[in-house]
């Protein structure tokens, strides 16, 4: 019977580790609610109570419930309910908690959030506020905040929770902390996105119909569920609503995550000037989907603080690193953000911490935490990708990051897109079948290169073909092949065949095409492009015109374990595969840029900015390079001849992995020239410090 009742309330039995305890919590919570609200102790009264918070239940189940509730009415105290608030999450099996992302904020987190709320209300002078949690759990955060603020400051409190048992406990706890002020409490059980956004077509319509779910303060721990783990229809619903509500502009590379969508939802809820405090996975601030979140926050919010613990989590039994975001909804610029690391929880003065955050003070004398103040509007792009780096006060940050930020502010460094334009860089050629479209390959070697043709030979059959040079384009293949040379010689050709019928192509080209079909090396292109499959490389070359002298990798090992070079330069104007990005205009600056991207200053910035994302490989897209700092080319122009001379001296050098280059003459020459271009005082001393840092990090 008890199991049937639980199931009738929408509680999946397989998700509950202790069904007897779940039933006891249900009975006691309902008994407490009935006692506090004066609800009629009857079948109809209980049905009406549950219906009011969005739980539909059949009459037979309630008839079974009432005899168990009756003896507990008037016997259950608020202290019991407070215990249940922390027992509910532990009733869920670990698999269920992972699937539902049902991580409830622990005591330290709730105390920090409530103390910050109180300081915010005192600072702003707000009174009669609406406080909310759209992902409420058992309302531990809300009850702690109301207790800290005092009931006299609360005009309304509302929350939404998907799990029925947690929702019932939350309602009971809110009644307890407000001394039974049922009229100011609004609790709903269900899906927050559907309850709040519903079927709204646009953001304007959402507000016109009356946004009853608004708040001056939101305190929450939103669900962290992988997008792939959501039901397909539900994903489609969320995509539609994101587009309708105007938040699709904050999605980067079409990467969607429930975390980001939760923040979009809260943005529609929070009143202007309101406070948002959220426990979030640290990954929010360095993954691709997090880029859109950071853009939203910077555009519409001031962020007084982001808080992390030395131990990784603020939630109960959570297995991944978390942070607490503190944000105020106002577009006006208010200065720096405090990146706070809690080091000693035992001696942590939470009230003092909250006071410092709301006053934006960096009080390093306070026991229990350290602070790094950062202006999020003046970050180099490579650091903006990963805000977790900003918690650190490392030597790299003090020397490298501060130098780059200062030079950006002075205009000595400038973003690539501002210096060269957004169309100055293109990705190399994508090919469907490298063992057909690149020569040499694992079937054909280049036997002889003549002025007007290249003779190739099949490794297995010995067959020779003469390929007219008009059908070949010099290219670089993949960055790993050039990891030890700044100046590279192209040693591959793209096979670039125009879209002509076979009878109009030279005999040996036809023979090569026929070989590709028989050998299967052309199969990917045939499947993808049909009739003129052999022309897809040619078409890209004609459209993109991907020719230049400077080549930047799309993927780099951040450890530089086997790599001595980041960027490569060619003395010929050539192209490359999609594994490279190519500077396609203003190529006279290629020597300056090649030296910059191989300088110790840039490499330290790259290593520092990459490590927290991945201990090994870091991938770049076109937009990443467009937002990279480069020397102001008007200033650097005075050093062009010197840069050309230095590049020429490097053309025959095979460079060892970066750690073995330190203190070599060529490494000093590269770094000192860049230091002079950046107008740094005492370039030699600065370079020595860079090399010391590289020794530490490599």
N, C-alpha and C positions, 0 to 999 in steps of 0.2 A: 504493500500500500504506500509506504513512504517513498519508494522509488518511483511509483506511478505519479505521485504528487509532484515530486521534483521534476519529472519529465514533462508533466502537464504545464509547468511554469516556463518551459523552454530550456531547462538545465539538462545538458547532455550527460548521462550517467557515466559514459566512458571517460569523460573529462575530469571527473571528481575522484580524488584519491580516497576520501573518507566520507561515504554517503550518510552515515549516521550523524556525523558532526555537521555536515551540510544541512541536514534536516533540522537539527537542534538550533543552528544559527537562524534558519528560516523561521522557525516557530517563535523563538525569542525576539527576533527583530520585528515580526508582525505584532507580537504581543506588546512590545514597547511602543510601536507606532500607534496602535489602537488606544493604549493607555494615555499617551501624550495628546493625541488629536481628539479624543472623545468619540472616535468612530464606533458606531453601533456594533457590538459583538454578535454578529449574525452572518449567515452565509451571504446575504445580499450586501451587508456592510463591508465584508472582506473583498467581495468581487468589485464593489465600487472603489475601495481603497486601491486595489491592484490596477484597476482600469485607469485610475487617475494618473498613475505613473507609467502607463503604456504597456502593462502586462495583462494579456488576455488569458483567462483560465476557465476551464469548464466547471460547472456547478457541482458535479459529483466530487471533484478533487477538493473543492473548498469545503464541502460537507465533511470530508475526511479530515481536513485541517482544523476546523473549528474546535472539536473536542480537545485537541492538543494545545491550542492557543489559550483556551479559556483559563486553565489553572496558572498560566504564566503571566496573565495580565496583572499589572501592578507589582509584579515580583522582579521583573528585569530592570536593572539600573543602567544608567548611562555608562558607568565604568565597564559593565559587561559588553555593551555595544562597542566601546572603544577597543576592547580586546579583539572583538570580532572583525574590526576593520583590518587588522593585521593578519588574522587567521584565514580570511577569505582567499587571498592570493595563494596561500600555501595549500589550500584544498585542491587547486587546479594541478593536474599532473604536469611535470616538466615539459612533456611534449606539447601539451595544450597551451602552456604559457608561451612556448616558442612560436607555436602556430598563430596564436591570437596576439602575440606580443603583449601579453597581459603582465607588464612589469609595473609594480606599484611602488611609488616613491617611499623610501625609508625615512626614519625619524630625522636624520641629519638634514636631508633634502627638504623635508616639510618645514623644519625650523628655520632654515635659511630663507626659504621662499616666503614664509609668513613674516619674518623679521624685515625682509626687504619691502614687503607690501606695507607694513606699518610705517617704516621710514619714508616711503614714497608718499603715503597719504599725509603724513605730518608735514613733509616738505612742500607738497602742492596745496595743502589746505583743503583738500577735497573732503566732503562730508556726504552722507547718505548715498553710498556707492552701491553699484551692482557688481557682484563678484561671481565668477563663473568658472566651470571646468567642463568643457565639452567631451572630455575623455576621463571621466570622473573616478573610475575604479570604485573603491569603497569610501571615497571622499576624505581621505586622510589629510590631503593638502588643504582642502576647503575648510575643514573643521579647525585645523591648526591656525589658519589665517584668521578666521572669525574670532577664535579665542584670543589671538594677539591683538586684533583691531578693536574688539569690543562690539557687542551687538548694536549699540547706539549708532555706530557708523554704517550699518548695513541696511540699505533700502530693499535689496533683493539679492537672493542667492539662487543660482540655478546650475544644474549639471545634467549630463547625459552619460549613460553607461550601457554598454551592449550586453553584459552578462547579468541575467536577472537577479541572482543571489547577491552579487556585489551591489547592484542598484538598490535593492531593498535595504541592505545594511547601510548604504550611503544615506538613504532617506532617513532612516532611524537616527544615524549619527548627526545629521544636520538638525533634526528636531531637538536632539539632546543639547547640542552646542548653542542653539538659539533659545533655549528654554521653552520649546514648544511653539515658537512663532511660525505656525504652519502657513500663515498668509503671505510670508515673504519668501517661501521655499517653493521651487519648481524643479522637480526631478522627473526625468523621463528615461525609460528603458528602451534602447533601440540603437539604430545606426545614426551616428551624429551627422553624417553627410546628408542622409535622406531626411532626417528630422529638420535640420537647419536650412539646407539648400533646397530640399524637395525637388520640384520639377521646374524651378526657375529657368527662364530662357536666357535672361541677361542680368547683369548686375543691377541695372536700373530698375528692372521689374522686381528684383529681389527686394530692393529698398522701398519701392512704391507700394508693394503689398504689405509693408509693415514688418520691419525687422525686429520681431519680438525677442529674438535671441541676440541681445547686445550686452555689452559689459564694459565697465570702467577698468576692471582688473580681471585678467585671465591667468589662472595658475593651473598648469597641466603637465601631464606626462603622456604625450600622444603615442599611438600604436606604432611600433617599428616592425612592419610586416613587409617582406620582400614582395615586389610587384608580381613576380612570377608565381607567388604563392596564393594570389587572389583568384577567385573565380573569374572566368573570362567575361561573362556578362557584367559582373561588377566592375571589372576594369574598364569596359566600354562605357558604363554609366559614369564612372569618374572622369574619363576622358571628355565625354560630352559636357559634363557640368563644368569642368575646368575651362573649356573653350567658351561656354556660355557665360561664365562669370568673368572672363577676361584675363585669366591667369596663364594662358598658354604661352604668353610672351616670356614667362619666367622659366620655361622648360628649355634646357640646354641639350642639344643633340637628341631631342625627343626622349630623353631619359626621364622616367616618371618614378616616383617613390611615394608611398603612403605618408611618409614623414613630411615631405614637401607639401603634399596636398592638404595635410592637417594644418600646416602653417598658413596656407592660402585661406582655408576655412576660418581660422582664427582672425585673419586680417579683415574678413567681412564682418566679424562679430565685434571686434574691439573698437570702442569709441575713440575719436581723435583725442590725443592727450592721455590715452589709457596706458596701462602697464601690462605687459606680457612677460610672464616668467615660465619657462618650459624646460623640463628635463628632456634632453635630446641625445641620441647617439652621437659620439664624437665624429663619426663618418659624415654627418650632415655638413660639416665644414671642410671636407676635402674631397668628396666624391663628385662625379659629374653633375648629378641632380642637385647637389648642394650649391653649385654655382648660381643657379636660379634663385635659390633661397637667399643667398648672400646679396644678390642684386635687389631682391624685394626689400630686404632689411635695410640696405643702404639707401634705397630710394625713399622709403616711407617711415623709417624708424631711426631713433637715436639709441645706441646700444651702450648703456653704462658699464656693463660687465658681462664676461663669459667666465664661468667658474669650472675648474676641474679638480679632481682629487688625485693624490698620489696613488691611492688604491682606486681602481678604475670606475666604480659604479655608484650611483646615487639610488638605484632601484633595488628592491629586495630580490635576491637570487638572480640577478642579471649577469650575463656572461660577457658583455661587451662594454667598452669604455664609453662613459657618458659625460656630458657637460650640462651646466645650467645656463640657459640664455636669459639675460635680463634686458628687455627692450621696451622703449617708450615710443608710442605711435605719434611721431611729430617729424615733419620734414626739415625743420630748422636745424642747422648744424650746431652741435653742442660740444664739439671737441673730441677728446680721446676716449678710447674704450679700455677698461681695466681687464687685463687677462690675468686671472687669479688662480693660483695653485694652492690648494689646501694641503699643508704638509703635516700638521700636528693637530688632529681632531680633538685630542684630549684637552689641549690648552687653548682651543679656538674660542675666541670671544665673538659670538655670532652677531650680537648687537653692534659691536664696534665695526665688524666687517660690513654689515648693512649700512651703517652710517658713512663709512668711507666710500662705499660704492655710490650711494646717492649724492655724495658731495664730490665725487670723482677725485678722491685723494689717494695718493700712493704712499701709504704709511708703512714703511718697511720695518718700523720698530715694533709692530704688533706681532705678538706670538701666534704661531699657527698657520700663517700663510705668507706667500710672497706675491708681488704685483708687478706686472709689466704693462705700462701705459702705451697704447698704440693708436695712431690716427688711421682709421680704416679707409679714409678717403685719399690717403697718400701712399698706398702700398705699391711696391713693384708688383707687376702682374704675377710673377712666379711665386711670390709669397702670398698673394691674394688667393691663389689656388688652394692653399692649405693653411687655414687659420690656426691649426694646432701648433704650428711653429712659433706663433706669437707669444706663447706662454713662456718660452725660454729666454733667459738673459745670457746667451752664450757669447763667446768671443767672436764667433762668426757674425752674430747679429750686431754686436757692438761695432765691429770694424767694417765688415762687408756691407751689411744691410744699411747701416747708417750712412756709409759713403755713397751708396747708390741712391738712397732717398735724397740726400743733400744735393747730389749732382742732378737729379731729376728736377728738384725744386729750383735749381739755378739755371736749368736749361742746357747744361753741359751734356747730360744724357737726355734722350727723348725717346718716346715710344716709336717702334718701327713704323706703325701705321701712320703716325703723324709726320715722320721724316720722309718716308718713301711712298706712302699711299697704300690703300688696301689691295690694289691690283698688282703690287710689285712682287708678289710671291705666289707661285703656283706649285701644286703637287706634281710630281713626275708622272710618268705614263703607267697606267694600269693595264696589264696584259693577261689574257686568258690562255695560258700555256707557255711558260717561259722557255721550255725546251723546243719550242717552235719559233717564238718571236724574238728570241735573243740568240745571237751568235758571238762566240762559241757557246755550245751547250753540251749536255752529256752524250749527244750522238754525233755532233759535228765539231771539228776543229777548224781553225783558220790556218790554212797551209801557206798562203802567200797573199800579201796585200800589194796591189798595183794601183796606179794612179786612177784608173777608171773602173776597177772591179776588184772583187775579193774572191779568191779561190778557196772553197771550203771542201773538206773531205770527211766522209762518213767513217767513223771510228770502226764500225763493225764490218762494213762491206768494202771499204776502200774507194767507193764511188766519189768522184769529184764533180763539183758544180761551180760555174762561174757566175757570181751574183753581181749584177751591175750596181755601181756605187749609188745610183739614183734611188735604189730600193733599200739602202742601208743608212742608218743614222747613228752616229757615235753616241755612246751612252755609258753612264755608271750603273752598275748592277745593284749592289746592296751595301750599306754603310760598313758592315763588318769586313769587307774586302779592303777598305781604305782606312782602317782604324789606326794606322800607324804613319800616315802621310798627310801633311797639310796640303801639299801640292800633288795633285793626282793626274795620272795619264789615263785617258779613256781606253779601255781594252775590250769593250763589248760593242756590238751593233744591234740596234733594233731592226727587225725586218719590217719595213714600212711599204706596204703594197696598196696602190690606189684601187678604188672599187671599179675594176674593169673585169669584163668577162675573160675567162682563161685564155681564149684564143687570141686576145689582144695583149697578152703578157709574154715576155721573153721565154724561150724554151726552158732554160734552167730554173727560172722562177716557177714555171708550171710543174717541173719535175719536183721541186722542193715542196710545193703545195700538195702534190699527189703523195709524196713521202709522208708528210704530216698527217694526212688522212689515214693512210695505211698503218702508220706507227702508233696512232692514237694521241700523239702530242697535240694535235689540233682540236681534239674532242671538246674541251671546255669552250673554245671560241665558236665552234660549229653549233653547239647547243644554245649558246647565248645570242648569236648574231645572225644565224641563218646564211642566206646566199653569199653575201660578201663578208663572210666571217674573217677572212684574211686581211681585211682593211680596217679593223677596229683600232689598231695602233696608229695607222696613217691618219684616220679621222681625228683622233685625239691630238696628234701633232699639229694638224692643220687648224684645229679649233683653239687649243690652249697655247700653242707656240711656246712650249716649255724649254726655252734655251737660255743659258746663262753661264756664268763663271763660278758663282758661289753656290755650294750645296750643303744643305743642313739635314740632319737625320730626322726620321719620324719616330725613332725609338732609340733610347740610349741606356746603357747600363750605368746606373747611378753610382756604382762602386768604382767605376773606371778600372776594374781589375785587369782587363786585357786590352784596354783602349788608351791610346796616347793622344787622340785627336777628336775634337767635337765636330768642327766644320772643315770642309774641304774646298779647295779652289783649283780651277783648271786654267791653263793658259790658252786653251781653245774654248770656243763657245759651243757647248754640247748640251745634251739632255740627260735624263736619268729615269730610273724606275720610280714607282710610287713610294718607294722607301725613302725618298728624298723630297725636300722642298727646295725650290730653285728661285734665286733672285733673278727676275726677268727684266728689270729696268735699272737705270742708274748703275750699270755694271762697273763704272770707273771707281766706285766706292767698294767694290768687292774685296780688295786687299785689306782695307781698314776693317771691314766687317769680319773677314776671315781671322784676322788677328784678335779682334774683340771676342769672338765666340770661342777662341782657343786660349784666351787670357786666363790667368789664375783667378782674377777677380770675378769674371763671369762664371767660371767653372765652380768656384766656391758657392756662388749664389745658386747655381743649378743643383749642386749636391745638397746644399742646405734645404732648398725648396722641394727636393724630390724625396728625401729619405723617409719622411713621415707618411708619404703616400705609398711608397713601395721601397723595400730594402734593395731591390735590384733594378728592374726595368721601368723606365718612365717613357710614356708615349706622348708625342706632341701632335697637335693639329694646326692647321693654317692659322687659326685665330690665336693660338698660343704664341706663335712667332710674331704675329702682328702686334701683340701687346708686350713684347719683350723690350727692355730698354737697350738702346744702342747709342753710340756716341753721336752727338749733334754733328751732322756731316759738314755743316758750314764751318764749324771750328776745326773738325778733323781734316778738312781739305788742305790745310797748311802742312799736314804730315803725310800727304799722299806719296810723294817721291820716296820718303824714308820708308813708308810701309811697303812700297813696291820693291825697293832694294832688299828689305828684310825677307819678303816672300821669296824673292829670287834666290837668296842665300839658303832658304829652307827646301828648295825644290828637290835636292838629291838626298835629303835626310829621311831616314826611317826612324821614327820616334818610338821609344819604349813606352810601356804603360806610364801613366801620369806620375805616379809616385817616384819613378826612377828618373824623371826629367828635372826634379827640383835641384836647384843650385847649378844647373847646366847653363852655359853661356846663352844658348838660344832661348831658354826659358826666361832668363833675366831680360834679354833683348825684347821679347814679346811683351812682357809685363811692364817694363819700364816705359816702352813707347806708349802703351795704353794709359799708364799713370800720367804721362806728360800730356797726352790728348785730353785727359780729364782734369788737367790743371791741378794735380795733387801736389802738395808741398812735400819736398824730400822724397821723390819717387823711389829711390833705392831702399830707404828705410821702410816705406810702405810695402814694397815688394817682399822684403825680408819677412815682414809680419804675415803676408799672405802665404808664403812658403811654409812658415811655421804652422799655420792653421791647416794647410793641406796635409802636412805630415801627420797631424792629429786625426784628421777625418778619413784619410785613405787607408 
